[in-house]
């Protein structure tokens, strides 16, 4: 999963092959592979599909660009000479073997919660990868963020190391889900808003956040834009197939589904769903003033001419092919960035073994900023939906953010 501000900077050169005194068992390697999939490491560390985990993928952020490092056992450009302690320190504290501090979207603030055996199992699996010689380019960050020494200050202010401690009052399935969501899956990296320094706003955990020009929606129990209307089964279906009767995965989440959640064990996906459904509503959703009747009328006119063929007059669409619009949580997010991005760029339904049929939505770049704003406002406030009106300026900013 995937895949922002300073907290989304990627410097994940923290994985290494195993220099263990004993060869890891096949069982340990298999567990490490499953954990690596759950951590969605491939999405960020594979620029060339022919060179998995070879790094070099460009990650654009508001502060500049970073490039993911090579996780293969290549000793020259990869991670071929680390000790167990090096590997543990990198994941637990975000510090490399040379003392260099990583930028915090190598999600060590989440990985610090992992137990030792799981960390070393991941390492054992990564040691089995084919070595790839590939030196990642240096970060292209604006001054003074190009000085990694500043991460010492960031860690002091915002990073709390420590293993996830099970809640003895909760079932094992809930605790497993929490471990995966808050730790290995690092879901909050995208789905929690950040402060000006790129650190999670801990009082708004899983309240949604901006990621590469899109808005990762709320995962809490908010009634309109969160998961209140989703069942455990709905979440499981979404994570395993990239779609359900409520919504489809957008471009960024699709990558997480394909590389991670669709390949995870059924029990782990269900545990994630159980934990997410337990999250109470966080910050109140904004009070919505009904949009101007003229904007709703103009938006309806555009909807009838451009959208009705797939989404139907009542917005019902064709669930799991064309997502329904009534009650759509992502559509009702306070931030319309994802809705606008899909309208401007189009979208392709992700295909997985559980949902091999594809669907697509065309882009509408020729519509004016005002027309996009009108139709977005219309679908965000029809059929019982409620969300802030979209302006032409919002659309203009979305075009520039591409």
Long-range contacts (C-beta under 8 A, 24 or more apart in sequence): 1-40, 1-43, 1-185, 1-187, 1-253, 1-255, 1-256, 1-257, 1-259, 1-260, 1-261, 2-40, 2-43, 2-44, 2-190, 2-252, 2-253, 2-255, 2-256, 2-259, 2-260, 3-40, 3-43, 3-44, 3-189, 3-190, 3-211, 3-212, 3-252, 3-255, 3-256, 4-61, 4-62, 4-105, 4-189, 4-190, 4-194, 4-198, 4-209, 4-210, 4-211, 4-212, 5-61, 5-62, 5-63, 5-194, 5-198, 5-210, 6-61, 6-63, 6-103, 6-104, 6-145, 6-154, 6-194, 6-197, 6-198, 6-199, 7-104, 7-105, 7-109, 7-189, 7-194, 7-198, 7-199, 7-200, 8-59, 8-61, 8-105, 8-189, 8-190, 8-198, 8-211, 8-212, 9-59, 9-61, 9-63, 9-66, 9-103, 9-104, 9-105, 9-106, 9-139, 9-141, 9-198, 10-44, 10-59, 10-66, 10-67, 10-68, 10-103, 10-105, 10-106, 11-66, 11-69, 11-102, 11-103, 11-105, 11-106, 11-139, 12-41, 12-44, 12-45, 12-68, 12-69, 12-71, 12-102, 12-105, 12-106, 13-55, 13-69, 13-70, 13-71, 13-79, 13-90, 13-96, 13-102, 13-106, 13-136, 14-79, 14-87, 14-90, 14-91, 14-94, 14-96, 14-102, 14-106, 14-108, 15-41, 15-71, 15-79, 15-87, 15-90, 15-122, 15-123, 15-126, 16-73, 16-79, 16-80, 16-81, 16-82, 16-86, 16-87, 16-123, 16-126, 16-127, 17-73, 17-79, 17-80, 17-82, 17-123, 17-126, 17-127, 18-84, 18-120, 18-123, 18-124, 18-126, 18-127, 19-81, 19-82, 19-83, 19-84, 20-84, 20-120, 20-124, 24-121, 24-124, 24-127, 28-120, 28-121, 28-124, 29-121, 29-124, 29-125, 29-128, 30-125, 31-118, 31-121, 31-125, 32-120, 32-121, 32-122, 32-123, 32-124, 32-125, 32-126, 33-125, 34-264, 34-265, 35-118, 35-121, 35-122, 35-125, 35-184, 36-122, 36-125, 36-126, 37-259, 37-260, 37-263, 37-264, 38-180, 38-184, 38-185, 38-260, 38-264, 38-268, 39-111, 39-122, 39-184, 39-185, 39-186, 39-260, 40-185, 40-256, 40-259, 40-260, 41-71, 42-259, 42-260, 43-255, 43-256, 43-259, 43-260, 44-68, 45-69, 45-70, 45-71, 51-132, 51-134, 52-129, 53-126, 53-129, 53-132, 54-78, 54-132, 54-134, 55-134, 55-136, 56-134, 56-136, 56-137, 59-105, 60-212, 63-141, 63-142, 63-145, 63-198, 64-139, 64-140, 64-141, 64-142, 64-145, 64-146, 65-139, 65-140, 65-141, 66-103, 66-105, 66-139, 66-140, 66-141, 67-136, 67-137, 67-138, 67-139, 68-136, 69-136, 70-132, 70-134, 70-135, 70-136, 71-126, 71-129, 72-126, 72-129, 72-130, 72-131, 72-132, 72-134, 73-126, 73-127, 73-129, 73-131, 74-131, 74-132, 74-133, 74-134, 75-131, 76-133, 76-135, 77-132, 77-133, 77-134, 77-135, 77-136, 78-131, 78-132, 78-133, 78-134, 79-126, 80-131, 84-120, 84-123, 87-119, 87-120, 87-123, 88-116, 88-119, 88-120, 91-119, 92-119, 92-161, 93-155, 93-161, 94-151, 94-155, 94-159, 100-148, 101-148, 101-149, 101-151, 101-152, 101-155, 102-148, 102-151, 103-139, 103-148, 103-151, 104-151, 104-154, 104-158, 104-159, 104-198, 104-199, 105-189, 107-186, 107-189, 108-159, 109-158, 109-159, 109-160, 109-200, 110-182, 110-183, 110-184, 110-185, 110-186, 110-188, 110-189, 111-183, 111-184, 111-186, 112-159, 112-160, 112-161, 112-162, 112-163, 113-162, 113-163, 113-164, 113-179, 113-182, 113-183, 114-163, 114-164, 114-183, 114-184, 115-163, 115-164, 118-184, 154-197, 154-198, 154-199, 157-197, 157-199, 158-197, 158-199, 158-200, 173-267, 173-270, 173-271, 173-274, 174-271, 174-274, 174-275, 174-278, 176-267, 176-268, 176-271, 176-275, 177-271, 177-272, 177-273, 177-274, 177-275, 177-276, 178-275, 180-268, 180-271, 180-272, 180-275, 181-272, 181-275, 181-276, 185-260, 185-272, 187-219, 190-216, 190-252, 191-216, 191-217, 191-218, 191-219, 204-282, 204-283, 205-282, 206-276, 206-279, 206-282, 207-282, 207-283, 208-333, 208-334, 208-335, 210-335, 210-337, 211-252, 212-252, 213-337, 213-341, 213-398, 213-401, 213-402, 214-250, 214-251, 214-252, 214-337, 214-338, 214-341, 215-333, 215-335, 215-336, 215-337, 215-338, 216-252, 216-253, 217-329, 217-330, 217-333, 217-338, 218-282, 218-329, 218-333, 219-276, 219-279, 220-279, 220-280, 220-281, 220-282, 221-277, 221-279, 221-280, 221-281, 222-281, 222-282, 222-285, 222-329, 223-281, 223-285, 224-285, 224-329, 224-332, 224-385, 224-386, 224-387, 225-285, 225-329, 225-330, 225-332, 225-333, 225-334, 225-387, 226-281, 226-282, 226-329, 227-276, 227-277, 227-279, 227-329, 228-281, 229-327, 229-329, 230-277, 230-329, 231-277, 232-270, 232-273, 232-274, 232-277, 233-273, 235-272, 235-273, 235-276, 235-277, 236-266, 236-269, 236-270, 236-273, 239-264, 239-269, 239-272, 239-273, 240-266, 240-269, 240-352, 240-354, 241-320, 241-352, 241-354, 241-355, 242-349, 242-350, 242-351, 242-352, 242-355, 243-320, 243-323, 243-349, 243-350, 243-355, 244-319, 244-320, 245-319, 245-320, 245-324, 246-323, 246-324, 246-327, 246-328, 246-329, 247-323, 247-328, 247-329, 247-330, 248-323, 248-347, 248-349, 248-350, 248-359, 249-350, 250-330, 250-338, 250-341, 250-342, 250-347, 251-341, 251-342, 251-345, 251-347, 254-348, 254-350, 257-350, 257-352, 258-350, 258-352, 262-352, 262-353, 262-354, 285-334, 286-334, 286-388, 288-381, 288-386, 288-387, 288-388, 289-388, 289-389, 290-381, 291-377, 291-378, 291-381, 291-389, 292-389, 295-373, 295-374, 295-377, 295-378, 295-389, 296-377, 296-378, 296-381, 296-382, 298-371, 298-374, 298-378, 299-374, 299-375, 299-376, 299-377, 299-378, 299-379, 300-378, 300-382, 302-367, 302-371, 302-374, 302-375, 302-378, 303-375, 303-378, 303-379, 306-364, 306-367, 306-375, 307-375, 307-379, 310-361, 314-383, 315-379, 315-382, 315-383, 320-355, 321-349, 321-357, 321-359, 322-359, 322-361, 325-379, 325-382, 325-383, 325-385, 326-382, 326-383, 326-384, 326-385, 327-383, 327-384, 327-385, 328-385, 331-379, 331-380, 331-385, 331-387, 332-380, 332-385, 332-386, 332-387, 333-387, 334-387, 334-388, 336-376, 336-380, 336-387, 336-388, 336-390, 336-394, 337-398, 337-401, 339-376, 339-379, 339-380, 339-390, 340-372, 340-376, 340-390, 340-394, 340-395, 340-398, 341-398, 341-402, 343-367, 343-372, 343-375, 343-376, 344-372, 344-395, 344-398, 344-399, 344-402, 345-402, 368-392, 369-393, 369-395, 369-396, 369-399, 370-395
